Amino acid sequence: MHSSSNHIRNILVFFFGMFFILEFCFYISGALFVLAMWGLEYLDFNALNPSISDFPMRLWPTIFNYIHGWWADPKLYGVSNSLKLWLSFAAPLCIVGTVFWNLRHILMEWRPFRKKEALHGDSRWASERDIRKIGLRSRKGLLLGKDQRGYLVADGYQHALLFAPTGSGKGVGFVIPNLLFWEDSLVVHDIKLENYDITSGWRKKIGQEVYVWNPAQPDGISHCYNPLDWISKKPGQMVDDVQKIANLIMPEQDFWYNEARSLFVGVVLYLLAVPEKVKSFGEVVRTMRSDDVVYNLAVVLDTIGKKIHPVAYMNIAAFLQKADKERSGVVSTMNSSLELWANPLIDTATASSDFNVQEFKKKRITVYVGVTPDNLTRLRPLMQVFYQQATEFLCRALPSDDEPYGVLFMMDEFPTLGKMEQFQTGIAYFRGYRVRLFLIIQDTEQLKGIYEEAGMNSFLSNSTYRITFAANNIETANLISQLIGNKTVSQESLNRPKFLDLNPASRSLHISDTQRALLLPQEVIMLPKDEQILLIESTYPIKSRKIKYYEDKFFTKKLLKSTFVPTQEPYDPDAARGGGVDTVAEDVPTPEEGEQAAIAHEESAQEQPQEQHGDGGGYEEFGDYSQDYDYGPEDEYMEGLDDIEGEDEPLHKEGLDDIYDENGYADDHMGDGYPEEEESAGGGLQDTDYDEDGEPYHAGEGGEEPYGEDEMYGAEEGGTGGRLEGEEPTDSDFHDMDYGYEGEDGESYHAEDGGEEPYGKDEMYGAEGEATEEYTTEAEEFATDGDLQDDEPHEEGGGEDAQPQRNDDEKQ
């Protein structure tokens, strides 16, 4: 009210001042006109011969007579009345305009009726004029609240930050109303998918493509998104895209993570180069958790090294050249970082893509990203990959003519996603790419705990609109109170005697200006539940009311049935590649049975289902091709990978054509990574193998020793057959022929010979070295790991007293 009265007073003063100025100018212009006239007035002056001192006194009646005659006689001086009228106004306006133009800076600084500057601040609540001045009465944009005159709507792509404690109404007051109001593309971080249930039907009705990506949904009800589908096809950009994903999954900066990132980049680039390979994180997991990952990667370089990306070749080769323990550490680090994608639900939801983030500006698309509260921490790496990759794609180039839409990221409970580097740095420039952020947090301590003080200030300073509900802690209340500002108030102080106040002269009244916050911290905490504070740069704070969509007909009429979401079947990599489950023999012949046992095993392999080995789950792509290809002398094979493309190249030069069948898949005898006739429970080659002509042989018979798992060495005379002399046996060494326990002579033995039983992979012995499972043999069959029985005790001593017994169910 005070401001309106000041405006009225200033307008009246302006008009009165202009009136007097115009009269004065008209008087001056008339005088000048008279002095310039040739005629009777000039002759009268000469006849009267007035003195200079009498001239002003005679000038006024002369001008009055002139004006009277000017308008009384239309033909006087031969000038029409219309021209006389124009000259009467034009002359003074020209004079006044000239004076004002030359003195404009002084007049603008003068402002005699402007409000006195406040000593301690002049903050106040914004008026309707202030609200309209900053454009909060738009017809489309982002809903920020409402007041008595309507909704507060901000057009453009400035960011917004909401401080809203749990249960304060942020969903009903901001999230849902904006999902029913925003017209362009939208990405919603939708915990519990409540927003999808309420708003997806309306967004579908207005022509939006609606998707729900809920990767951990137990029943597989979700659309799919695969981050690897959108890697650039350009060689240079391809490496850049993969490296960004690697940094998101493994952000730690130490040796093991650096090496794991390098290997991850190499494996992903290799998968992208092979058409028949599935391009997904799940396939990376299956590749790295195969039974013999080192050997498989070596085969990759040996067979298709020239066809994959040079960076893939370089990174994989650097990994293979490391020592065993170092390789093991790198693989363990990478596998632990990719543990999430070993989940079949996550693997399925990220094996393909139903929507393209790069089209969000070309088409109106809505994506609800669902995650339940119990999965917030576990799915954090996947959520970070999606959001940061999406914003990175949307900000690669300025919007073109064929990209008319913007994108709003509605990030409910934003701090639960962890540190998002792309958001922290991008909030300063997202606006120029038509990308808008609406971040919802509970209090400032959440941001400070993740992004520290500098990061929190970055979000605050780059958010044009900052909305707060009643705060739930003093730190947030103090910050809001400081942002609202202070005002100057008058303080009265009355002094008088405490007793017998009979003398007025003894009283004193002191009035002074003092500072007071427009809204004290305790007032921010005690803010009514239906009120909110809106802080906007370059304007006064706005006190408004919350929106309740369920009480507003504008929103309730938009509540429609939610859209359909497909159900995804668990991802089957074998079916995706067009192959079935590989098969191996149930019983593996002993070395003593020789060639006849090997032939019988080969015939039975076609009728028995494969047992899945190790962590790879039966998804191994690369196996042992030694029975079909001659790798040359062992001292020439894999000498630091220097000879892979050199003169000492292995004899198989036909590449993938010799390794895969006509459908592009590995032959049956290569599918499991071992020779078909021998099944290795430990992941390495066994003592029974085949020479170049396909004939079985044994190390003890003078045959050339096959190559082992990692080091590719054979057995010299008297050697250990696939293991360095003196090296302790590993799990992969316990096959049909094995060795004694640590501290013994390491000589080979068999159960038939009465030797001690070997320590197999299936925990054959207890803590004291005594057998806990029966390990039996028959005359012509040798038990494998899968044949060990858990229901029969082992008889100590072995030898001939340990009669072999095979369970009938196991045979079946």
Buried (B, 14 or more C-beta within 10 A) or exposed (E): EEEEEEEEEEEEEEEEEEEEBBEEBBBEBBBEBBBEEEEEBEEEBEEEEBEEEEEEEBBEEBBEEBBEEBEEEEEEEEEEEEEBEEBBEEBBEEBBEEEEEEEEEEEEEEEEEEEEEBEEBBBBBBEEEBBEEBEBBEEEBBBBBBBEEEBBBBEEBBBBBBBBBEEBBBBBBBBBBBBBBBBBBBBBBBBEBBBBBBBBBBBBEEEBBBBBBBBBBEEBBBBBBBBBBBBEEEEEEBBEBBBBBBBBBBBEEEEBBBBBBBBBBBBBBBBBBBEBBBBBBBBBBBBBBBBBBBBBBBBBBBBBBEBBBEBBBBBBBBBBEBEEEBBEBBBEBBBEBBEBBBBBBBBBBBBBBBBBBEBBBBBBBBBBBBBBEEBBEBBBBBBBBBBBBBBBBBBEEEBEEEBEBBBBBBBBBBBBBBBBBBBBEBBEEBBEBBBBBBBBBBBBBBBBEBBEEEBBEBBBEBBBBBBBBBBBEEEBBBBBBEBBBBBBEEEEEEEEEEEEEEEEEEEEEEEEEEEBBBBBBEBBBEBEEEEBBBBBEEBBBBBBBBBBBEEBEEBEEBBBEBBEBEEBEEBBBBEBBEBEEBBBBBBBBBBBBBEEBBBBBBEBBEEEEBBBBBBBBBBBBBBBBBBBBEBEEBEBBBEEBEBBEEEBEBEBEEBBEEBBEEEBBBBBBBBBBBBBBBBBBBBBBBBBBBBEEEEBBBBEEEBBBBBBBBEBBBBEEEBBBBBEEEEEBEEBBBBBBBBBBEEEEBEBBBBBEEBBBBBBBBEBBEEEEEBBBBBBBBEEBBBBBBBBBEEBEBBEEBEEEBEBEBEEEEEE
